[in-house]
Amino acid sequence: MWNSSAIKDKVIVLFYVDPDEKDTNAHFTAKLKEKAYKRDKYGTIAILNLAATWTPNVLLENILKTKQKEFPHTIYVKDKNSVLVQEWNIEDDASNVIIFSKTGKVLFYKSGKMSASDMEKAFKVIDENIVE
């Protein structure tokens, strides 16, 4: 079972996503992949908010397999009960991007589609905090 203690020692970009919104921030994930940050200083976690969708499990498993091939270093977690919506008070039925410092402090949060300005802020936060 995954818990938030995994959010430490690296800058972490966490995606908390309703599977129906999986492509909302594809432009950001593509740019993030291009950056090729060093894995010893940076990580990604994708949490699927399964309670936010009516998509059948078999289709969700296929989507997850495709994403795992495209982003093999990402930790994937299934949230069947919208726990983070309740515990962290983040948006349900949405694509959420949260960036954490190496100590687990929230540095950036965006719910919904990231604009060019949002992306610029996110990459600046990552770049400034990824250094030793």
N, C-alpha and C positions, 0 to 999 in steps of 0.2 A: 504494500500500500504506500502510495506517495504522500509526502507531507511537505509543508513549506520550508522545512529545515534544509532542503536541497537548494534553497535560494541563498547561497553564501559562497564566499571565496572567489567568485567570478562575477562579472557584470552579466546579468541575466535578462534576456528579453523573453517575456512571457506573453503568449497569445492565449486568451480565453475566448473561445469562439463557439457560437451557435453554428452547427454544421451547415445550416442553410445560408450562412454568411461567410462561408469558407474562402470565397474569392474577393471579399470586400477590400482586403489589404494585400492582395497578391503583388501589387506594384511595390509595396514596402518590403515584403519578404524577398522578392527578386533582387532588389537593391542591397538588402542585407546579405544575401548570399554572395553577391558580387564583391562585397567588402572583404570577404575571407578573413575575418578576425581570427586571431590565434585561439585555438580551443582551450588552451590552459588558462586563459584570462577572460573567456567569454563563453556563454552557453545560451541555448534556447530551449524553452519548454512550451509545448502546445497542449492546452487543456480543452477538450471538447465538451461543451455543455450539452450533453445528450438529452437532458430534460427539456431543452428548448426546441426540439425538432420532432417532427412526425415521420422523418425519413426512416425506413425500415433498417434494422440492424445489419442485414446482409449488405445493403448499399453503403452503410457507414463503414463497415469493415473494408470494403473495396476502396473507398476514399482514403481511409487511413493507410492502407498498404501502399497506395500511390504516393501519398505524402511522405511516408517513411523512406521510400526509394529516392524521392527528390531531395529530402532533407534527412539524411541518415544519422546525423549527430544530434538531432532534436529528441528530447525526452517527450513522449506522448502519454497523456493521462486522460482517462475517461471520467467525467463527472456526471453520474447518472441522476443526481438529485439537486443540481444547481447550488452546490454547497458554497462555492465562491461568491455567488450572487448574494447569498444570505450572510456569509461570514465576513466578506470583504466589501460588501455593499457596492458591487460593480454592476454594470448594465447586463440585463438578461436579453436574450434574443438579439445579440449584437456581436460585433467583432471588437474585442478589447485588446489593447497593446499596453503592457506595463513593463517599464524598465527598472530593474533593481540594481543598487550598488553592490559592491562585494560584501557589504555588511548586512544586506537585506533591506536597505532603506529604499522607498519608492522615489525614483528620480523623475519619472515621466509616466503619464497616463493619458490614453486617448481611447474613447469609445466611438465607434463608427469609422467611416472612411478617412484615412489620413490624407491631409492636403500636402502640397509641396512644402509649405511652411512647417507643418507637423513633422514631416520626415526630416527636414533640416535640423529641427530642434532635437529630435530623437538621435540622429547620428552625432550631433554635437555632444549630447549627454554621454553617449557610448564612448566616443573618442576621448573625452575628458576624464572619464572614470576607468577606462581600461588600462591606463598606464599605472605603473607601480607607484 
